[in-house]
């Protein structure tokens, strides 16, 4: 699985650069039941890489959340959306 994701990552490097736009990456704090430590470690690397696409990004690990952050911590998602909208207006 990771080899396939790495292949996609390398393919994406050939695309046009990601625009320097506001970007918020929200990462669930808790792992899924089927996620190994190695998978979690790589997932966090991917999340950091995603956040690094823009110099105007933030990356937040959301406490007490699983995959469905929007259901478990909706206020965090709302705040992130407002943050992106506010930054976009500047």
C-alpha positions as CSV (number, residue, x, y, z in Angstrom):
1,X,0.0,0.0,0.0
2,X,2.7,2.5,0.9
3,X,4.6,1.8,-2.3
4,X,1.4,2.7,-4.3
5,X,1.1,5.9,-2.2
6,X,4.7,6.7,-2.8
7,X,4.2,6.2,-6.5
8,X,1.2,8.6,-6.5
9,X,3.3,11.1,-4.5
10,X,6.1,10.9,-7.1
11,X,3.5,11.3,-9.9
12,X,2.1,14.4,-8.2
13,X,5.5,16.0,-8.1
14,X,5.4,16.4,-11.9
15,X,2.2,18.4,-11.6
16,X,2.1,22.2,-11.5
17,X,3.1,23.6,-8.1
18,X,0.4,23.8,-5.5
19,X,-0.8,27.4,-5.2
20,X,0.3,29.4,-2.1
21,X,-3.2,29.5,-0.6
22,X,-4.6,29.2,2.9
23,X,-4.7,25.5,3.9
24,X,-5.7,23.8,7.1
25,X,-4.9,20.1,7.6
26,X,-6.8,18.5,10.4
27,X,-5.5,15.1,11.7
28,X,-7.3,12.8,14.0
29,X,-5.5,12.2,17.2
30,X,-6.6,8.6,17.6
31,X,-5.8,5.7,15.3
32,X,-8.3,3.4,13.7
33,X,-8.6,-0.1,15.1
34,X,-6.9,-1.6,12.0
35,X,-4.0,0.9,11.8
36,X,-0.6,-0.4,12.7
37,X,2.1,1.8,14.3
38,X,3.9,1.8,11.0
39,X,0.8,2.9,9.1
40,X,0.1,5.6,11.7
41,X,3.7,6.9,11.5
42,X,3.5,7.1,7.7
43,X,0.1,8.7,7.8
44,X,1.5,11.5,10.0
45,X,4.3,12.0,7.5
46,X,1.8,12.3,4.7
47,X,-0.3,14.8,6.7
48,X,2.8,16.9,7.4
49,X,3.7,16.8,3.7
50,X,0.2,17.9,2.8
51,X,0.5,20.8,5.1
52,X,3.9,21.7,3.6
53,X,2.3,22.3,0.2
54,X,1.5,25.8,1.1
55,X,3.5,28.4,3.1
56,X,0.1,29.6,4.4
57,X,-0.9,26.3,6.0
58,X,-1.5,25.1,9.5
59,X,-1.5,21.5,10.7
60,X,-3.5,20.5,13.7
61,X,-3.8,17.2,15.4
62,X,-7.4,17.3,16.8
63,X,-7.6,15.9,20.4
64,X,-10.2,13.2,21.1
65,X,-11.0,12.6,17.5
66,X,-11.0,9.6,15.1
67,X,-11.6,9.7,11.3
68,X,-14.8,11.7,11.5
69,X,-13.5,14.9,13.0
70,X,-16.4,16.9,11.6
71,X,-18.8,14.7,13.7
72,X,-16.7,14.4,16.9
73,X,-15.2,17.9,17.0
74,X,-17.4,20.1,14.7
75,X,-16.2,23.4,16.4
76,X,-12.6,22.6,15.3
77,X,-13.7,22.1,11.7
78,X,-15.9,25.3,11.7
79,X,-12.9,27.3,13.2
80,X,-10.6,25.9,10.5
81,X,-13.1,26.8,7.7
82,X,-13.4,30.4,9.1
83,X,-9.7,30.6,9.3
84,X,-9.3,29.7,5.6
85,X,-12.0,32.1,4.6
86,X,-10.5,35.0,6.6
87,X,-7.0,34.3,5.2
88,X,-8.4,34.2,1.7
89,X,-9.8,37.7,2.1
90,X,-6.4,39.2,2.9
